[in-house]
Amino acid sequence: MNLDYYITKIKNTINKYNLIDYGDRVIVACSGGPDSIVLLYLLFKLKNEFNLQLHVAHFDHGIRPESRKDAEFVAKFAQKLGLACTIGYGNVKSHKKVRESLEEVARRYRYEFLENLCREIGCTKIATGHTASDVVETFFLRVLRGTGGTGLRLILPKRDKIIRPIIELTRDDVMRVINLCKLSFVIDKTNYELKYTRNLIRAKVVPHLRKINEEFESKILELREIVSKEDELLSCLVREFLDKKANFTQYDVEFPLNEFNKLHIALKRRVITVSYTHLRAHETRHDLVCRLLLE
């Protein structure tokens, strides 16, 4: 397979999920690892076709001693492509909260940096290098921790301004592009530490499943697609119920008990979840409960 095959493949993904509009200004999140380097390189190849303005962004979490070198590598690669690059810095370890993993803190600060930069320079999209392999790993993580239909939507190709153009490429595809184009990249050694569940799944579980079915990754992508559509339908039904029957305030959510009891259990759960999310968003100090009114 040549480079044109992979360019066509991500063009198909872009068109299928309407990820990019002609003339978009896109921030490309680049860690320097293989996935993000391939993302940046392929978007650069599509730059003229979509009339894209690309801006490279890298966030140095300050977790590893070599992280400064990673930032310098990304800046040099961007310069080689003739693209502007912004490097963000943060001491993630010092901002870790109780019961919050270092990975969660790093993700939170990284996305805050990307979203702030997006506003500052007037970009329309933020592209991240999530692949089909990330989707598969997330599937197993969520199943192991417990999840429902919404959780099985996994990593979506598009969420607000966040787009994931290489979401249908596997990690093997990424390495083929790396080899075809002789691209350099940096290695995060923590990705190989098996004390992290995601790494254990990547190194031990996925290879065994691939022996059973070489296409199992695409099957999980198909499952995500089916679940996503069904989840959208359930969300519409819940929104219709709440719009017609519920009264939202900063401190509570009220709806008639007799109407609530008519709902299927799947919809009841979602009504409670949406109501709870509403109250948390308003940071109410009252008990986070829904007041079910008797009629």
Secondary structure, DSSP 4 states (H G I P E B T S, - for coil): --HHHHHHHHHHHHHHTT---TT-EEEEE--SSHHHHHHHHHHHHTTTTTT-EEEEEEEE-S-STTHHHHHHHHHHHHHHTT-EEEEEE--GGGGPPTT--HHHHHHHHHHHHHHHHHHHHT-SEEE----HHHHHHHHHHHHHH---TTGGG-S-SEETTEE-TTTTS-HHHHHHHHHHHT------GGGG-TTSHHHHIIIIIHHHHHHH-TTHHHHHHHHHHHHHHHHHHHHHHHHHHHHHH-EE-SS-EEEEHHHHHTS-HHHHHHHHHHHHHHHHHTT-SS----EEE--
